[in-house]
Amino acid sequence: MSRVVMMAALAIALATASAGCAPAGLAQAPAEPPDGTIYAGATVRLSSNGFGQFTQTSGQGKVAILNRYTTAGLTRFRDALDDIRGRPVVGMISWRLFRARHSTRHAGGTQASIARGDVDRYILGRAAEARRYAKPLFLRLNWEMNGDWMPFSRLDSEGRARRGNGYAHFRNAWRRTVILFRGGTRKEINAKLRRLRLPGLRARIAKVAPTPNVAWVWTPASKAPWPQENVHRYYPGDTYVDWVGVDWYGTSGEGAHGKRAAGVRGPNEIYDRYSGPQSRGRKPFLIGEWGVFGQDRPEWVADMFDWIEARSEVKAALYFNVRASDQNSQLQDFPASAQVYRERIVSPRWVKDYRAVEGRLVVPKALETLARALGGGIPGP
């Protein structure tokens, strides 16, 4: 067989193997998995062995979604993208848009300052980075906003109101950020901002390219520490949110799972209001973080799987495999919980490879061998 004929055969084979791929062009926001399935995801410390340690302990080998959260003081948005860029996953960045060193003239801020446009140039810079990333990307902006441990929450650890971080400030900061990411001409962007009674674009730019590969995820904590907090007043509105979810840990004793789920403004209420069959918006639901909390609790892990699998709109759940200063949720440190996780995650309901949903099939080994023989190669995922 001539080289030309072999190349043609390879091209046909690759086209067949890749049937269902998205058309060429701009990357699109992450797709929902098929009905009845759930993305398996994780947050890990992306050290040299953190990711491999989790996939080995969990028994799942790979994850569909990998979350990288940014730290207070410096957002490190670009570092987060670099961490996930080369992996065959959908990336998620838990993005703290607050008190970041946006420039030499702006070393801090509040949600009110973001809402009025003080950091527009910084936001547009991150939009450009997300656009250049050119893969589907979740952005979990200012997550757990109802928890006083977050600096952008309305209340501090003493239950006192934080100036510039009220409910409306949070909503408007979120809306402004989304509008800037979605792009348009200066006139179009300013018209959207005016409708929200927000100041016009503060950056001197005539047009902003859209960032269609981003999905916006609103994720409160499963329970606020202050009873006067109303998590729903943080919600920016269906227009500005693509996915909804909660972060949820096994922090209490026997029966805590059911109590937390059914509690006022707990996970059940959030799911029912935004994602369940009777909800208005029917947003796909995502457990942004979940895990045991400092103790081996296999019964809680089993309850979590039951809760997730009983709700058709739960489309993703990311295990928080991190040892932090105030908690340890590393699965490898809790053998009984890890065993339950391994037993449940093997269900075909759990999607471990986003490429299978996207239509990007793994190239058969024979085609890889043929391509190498021809002196070429198979493009990476």
Buried (B, 14 or more C-beta within 10 A) or exposed (E): EEEEEBBEEBEEBBEEBEEEEEEEEEBBBBBBBEEEBBBBBBBBBBEEEBBEBBBEBBBBEBBBBBBBBBEEBEBBBBBBBBBBEEBBBBBBBBBBBBBBEBEEEBEEBBBBBBBBBBBBBBBBBBBBBBBEBEBBBBBBBBBBBBBBEBBBBBBBEEEEEBEBBBBEBBBBBBBBBBBBBBBBEBEBBBEBBEEBEBBEBBBEEEEBEEBBBBBBBBBBBBBBBBEEBEBBEBBBEEEBBBBBBBBBBBBBEEEBBEEBBEEEBBBBBBBBBBBBEEBEBBBBBBBBBBBBBBEBBBBBBBBBBEBBBEBEBBBBBBBBBBEEEEBBBBBBBBEEBBBBBBBBBEEEBBBBBBBBBBEBBEBBEEBEEBBEEEEEEBEEB
